[in-house]
Amino acid sequence: MRINVTSVLVDDQEKALRFYTEVLGFTPKHDIPLGEARWLTVVSPEDPDGTELSLEPDGHPAARPYKEALVADGIPFTSFAVSDVHAEAERLTALGVRFTQQPLRMGAVTTAVFDDTCGNLIQIAAHD
């Protein structure tokens, strides 16, 4: 068993697609119209056949309160692996990304947390 698709709940799929591709650097994988929403996934360009990230609409009544509670408590919705948190944070900051937690070393891992502009906090992490 392996993870094939995981999701992040977004307030606007088109805005999310721009952020996750143009800013974060993911590559579009699937974009299939499904009525008002789309089956919209992105992948890492380093692993185009790897785990897909679904940019899932947050239209369900429970989704937005859940996301708002996580943000209010400073809890990231998910985490992405990077090779160098400091370098990635510098790159993203230069692109206008707002960090809620600057790079912080915690034992054998360094993390940082940013706002994805779609209603989520996202953590980046690198292990030593």
C-alpha positions as CSV (number, residue, x, y, z in Angstrom):
1,M,0.0,0.0,0.0
2,R,1.2,3.5,-0.8
3,I,-0.1,7.0,-0.9
4,N,-1.3,7.9,-4.4
5,V,-3.1,11.2,-3.8
6,T,-3.4,13.5,-0.9
7,S,-5.4,16.7,-0.7
8,V,-5.1,20.3,0.4
9,L,-8.4,22.2,0.8
10,V,-8.3,25.5,-1.2
11,D,-10.7,28.4,-1.4
12,D,-10.1,29.0,-5.1
13,Q,-8.8,26.3,-7.4
14,E,-7.5,28.6,-10.1
15,K,-5.6,30.8,-7.6
16,A,-4.3,27.6,-5.9
17,L,-3.1,26.2,-9.2
18,R,-1.1,29.5,-9.9
19,F,0.4,29.5,-6.4
20,Y,1.3,25.8,-6.3
21,T,2.8,25.9,-9.8
22,E,4.2,29.4,-10.3
23,V,5.4,30.0,-6.7
24,L,6.0,26.6,-5.2
25,G,7.2,24.9,-8.4
26,F,4.9,21.9,-8.6
27,T,3.8,20.6,-12.1
28,P,0.2,20.2,-13.1
29,K,-0.8,16.5,-13.5
30,H,-4.6,16.3,-13.9
31,D,-7.2,19.0,-14.7
32,I,-10.6,17.5,-15.3
33,P,-13.8,19.6,-15.2
34,L,-16.4,18.2,-12.8
35,G,-19.2,20.6,-12.9
36,E,-18.4,23.7,-10.8
37,A,-15.1,22.2,-9.6
38,R,-12.2,20.3,-11.2
39,W,-10.2,17.2,-10.4
40,L,-7.0,19.3,-10.2
41,T,-3.7,17.7,-9.1
42,V,-0.1,18.7,-9.1
43,V,3.1,16.7,-8.6
44,S,6.7,17.4,-7.8
45,P,8.8,17.9,-11.0
46,E,11.4,15.7,-9.3
47,D,8.8,12.8,-9.2
48,P,6.2,13.3,-11.9
49,D,4.7,9.8,-11.4
50,G,4.8,10.1,-7.6
51,T,2.2,11.2,-5.1
52,E,-0.3,13.7,-6.4
53,L,-1.5,16.7,-4.4
54,S,-5.2,17.4,-5.1
55,L,-6.2,21.1,-4.9
56,E,-9.6,20.2,-3.4
57,P,-12.3,22.9,-3.2
58,D,-13.2,23.7,0.4
59,G,-16.9,24.1,-0.3
60,H,-18.1,21.5,2.2
61,P,-19.6,23.3,5.3
62,A,-17.0,21.7,7.7
63,A,-14.0,22.6,5.5
64,R,-13.7,26.4,6.1
65,P,-14.2,26.3,9.9
66,Y,-11.7,23.5,10.1
67,K,-9.1,25.4,8.1
68,E,-9.8,28.6,10.0
69,A,-9.3,26.8,13.3
70,L,-5.9,25.4,12.2
71,V,-4.7,28.8,11.0
72,A,-5.9,30.4,14.2
73,D,-3.8,27.9,16.2
74,G,-0.9,28.2,13.9
75,I,-1.1,24.5,12.8
76,P,0.0,23.6,9.3
77,F,-2.5,21.7,7.1
78,T,0.3,19.6,5.6
79,S,4.1,19.4,5.2
80,F,6.4,19.3,2.2
81,A,9.9,18.0,2.2
82,V,12.7,20.2,1.0
83,S,16.5,19.7,1.0
84,D,17.3,23.1,2.6
85,V,14.6,25.0,4.6
86,H,16.6,28.2,4.9
87,A,17.3,28.4,1.1
88,E,13.7,27.5,0.3
89,A,12.4,30.1,2.7
90,E,14.6,32.7,1.2
91,R,13.4,31.8,-2.3
92,L,9.8,31.9,-1.4
93,T,10.1,35.1,0.6
94,A,11.6,36.8,-2.4
95,L,8.5,35.7,-4.3
96,G,6.3,37.4,-1.8
97,V,5.3,34.4,0.3
98,R,4.4,35.3,3.9
99,F,5.9,33.0,6.6
100,T,4.2,32.6,9.9
101,Q,7.2,30.6,11.3
102,Q,10.7,31.4,10.1
103,P,13.1,28.4,9.8
104,L,13.5,26.7,13.1
105,R,15.7,23.8,14.1
106,M,14.0,21.2,16.2
107,G,16.4,18.4,16.9
108,A,17.2,16.6,13.7
109,V,14.7,18.5,11.6
110,T,14.4,22.2,10.5
111,T,10.9,23.5,9.7
112,A,9.3,26.7,8.5
113,V,5.6,27.5,8.0
114,F,4.0,29.8,5.3
115,D,0.6,31.0,4.2
116,D,-0.4,29.4,0.9
117,T,-2.9,32.3,0.0
118,C,-5.7,29.7,-0.2
119,G,-6.6,29.5,3.5
120,N,-3.9,27.1,4.7
121,L,-0.6,27.1,6.6
122,I,1.9,24.8,5.0
123,Q,5.1,23.5,6.6
124,I,8.3,22.8,4.8
125,A,10.8,20.5,6.5
126,A,14.3,19.0,6.0
127,H,15.9,16.3,8.0
128,D,19.6,16.4,8.8
